[in-house]
């Protein structure tokens, strides 16, 4: 008999887990979402018949499961050809040239990447095995001590300046923070060999946007929108979830929402409170703001631009300076034709970590664009995202990752989403792929979080995702 599975949250974490479970043959799944739409931080805004991404946008190499779903949904991909970076010296360079330098630098770049990949493989093996706190790292220390330090320091200790330059965009511009602050745990989870290939070859986006994928998956699932959870009762063999539109009974419950918010309606026991990062001293959420603007006099000769100094400088991040921008609305032939007679639209990216109001961030955006010789004609939409949860360094050293992994499945409770992996869709889907295998173990009456179980799953998916470069 198929277990009754409840999933709270219809973002990429909840929807991808539901889809993966159905592909394993489990059909009794209900996804509960408080909003009036699915997709979470994937948000494609339609404006004058053209979609603009205000949440997730890119699809790197290695997103094999996501691409499989997109193929079934007949969602095409669009190559983002012209990516530029404004350096700290004021030069605007092609991003690949910025990373590698001169043609003579390609050999040094490849040497550095090989060194990085060798250490990354050790990290990846540790991560797949449940992040054991006593495991050795790559430099004579425990792995938890290595990955607790800032990613920039981790790279500098190994002389990986080429990788550091690539990470300026992959970390800083993407909203994960400056390299001198983000724990190496997240830099290593995100900066896979496949991502390097993406950064140096070609970035792609879904032509109609990300939201059509989640709508496609939703059509094949039982998703209840505008259902706000108000409480959960734990029973000996399951859960009763109370919502503003009725109650649901489940054998297993999955939380795919921020755990600090879940404390308002879920009765975590003491063991779970010790294992899961519920308080801000253990886990910090960032704030990231995306704004769609009609601009006069800005760039037309590139698809994206980011600013090296603004994403390396904590003061600039705290101030909310524009970290990057994308020219948007011209991905399909129809949109390209329309863009010849429509306004020039851009999506701008800013950190909201400084606590500024939306109006204050708009003021900073307008100032930054004026400094660049451009004028904002109209602000079409601004979105503030609760973004990129990161364990604090001390919590990582104390074994927080292992504690989370070892608690998965206890009392039929599962945690998914960015909190247990990393903010990107690819990280979340890959993490869910492994989590489903552990859930299947649990459904069969086996222990899903023992070292033996974790090793079995690790062997099944070992080096799978980073080598799949299609």
C-alpha positions, 0 to 999 in steps of 0.5 A: 500500500502506497504511503500517504505523503504530504509536502508543504511548499510548492516551490522547486523543492516540494514540486521536484520531490513530488515528481520524483516520488511519482516516478518511483510509483508513489501516487498518494501525494498532496502538495500544500501551498499557501500562495496562489501560484507554484514555483516559489522563487521561480517567477516568470512575469508576463509583460506585454506578452513576453516573459521576464525572469524575476527569480531563477533564470539560468540552466547550467550544464549538468541539470540532467533531471530538469532538462529531461522534464523540460524536454517532456514539457516541450520547453526549449532553451535559449543561449545567453551569448554575451556575458560581460563583467565590469572589473574593479579597474573599470574595464568591461571584459567578456566574462570568459576572458576575465576568468582565463586572461590571455590565450596564454593563460588557458594552460594555467587555467586548466591546471588550476581547474584540475587541482580544484576538481581533485579537491572537489571530488573529495568534498563531494564524496564527503557530502554524499556520505552525509557529511561525517564530522570526523572525516578528513579533508584535503589539507590535513584538517577535518572536512567540516573545518575546511568547509566552514571557512570562507570560500575565498580563503579556501580558494586562496590557500590553494592558489586558485585565482582562476576559480576565484574569478569565476566564482565572483559571478557564480557566487557574488552576482547570484546573490550568495554573498561575497567570497570572503563571507560565504562558507566554502560548503556552499561554494563547493556545492554550487561550483561543480565541474559542470558549472565551470564548463557552463561559465566558460562555454555557454549559459542557457535559459528556458525560452518561455521561462522557468514557471512553465516547467513547474506548471507542467509538473503541477498539472500531474500532481495534487497541488492545493494552492491558497492553503495556509497551514495553521497547525500540525498534530503528530500521531503515533503513525502519522500527521494531521495537517490543519489548513485554512481550507480543511485538514489532511492526514498523512503517513509521512510529512515533508517540510519544504519551507523555511524552518524558522517559519515552520516553527509557527505551526509545526511541533518540532521535538527537542531532538529535531530542534537540536538537529535542524537549523531553526534559529538565526544563530545557526542558519542565516537567510539572505535577502535578494531583490530583483527589479524589472525596469524600463531604462533609457540609454543603457547597454544593448551590446551584451546580454548580462553584466556584473560588477566585480567590486560590488560583489566583492565588497561587503560594504557595497553589498550591504548598501544594496548596489546593483550587483548585476543586470540582464537585458530581458524580453528578447529570447524568442523570435517573436520577442526579438521582433517585438523588442525592436519597437518596445521599451528596453527592459532589464532585470537588476539584482541587489542584495537586501541584507542591509535592511533597506526598504524597497523604496531605498533600494530603488533609489540606490538602483537609480543612482547606480544607473545614473552613474552608468549614464542610464535613466530609469523610465519606469519600474515595472516590478520589484521582488524581495526574496528570502534567499540562500539560507547558509549555516553559520561557520561555527555550526558547520564546525559543530557538525550541523550538516551531519546532524540534519542528514542523520535526522532525516526520516525520523518519526516520518518527517523529512526536510527538503529545499535550499536549507538542506542543499543549496539555493539553486534548482539543480542542487535542490533537485539532485538532493531530492533525487537522493532523498527519494532513495532514502524515503523508499528505504523508509517506506520498506521499513529500513533505516534511511539515515544510517551510515550504511544507508547513506553509503548505498545512496552515495554509491548509486549517485557518485560523481553522476551529476558533475560528469553529466555535461549535456 
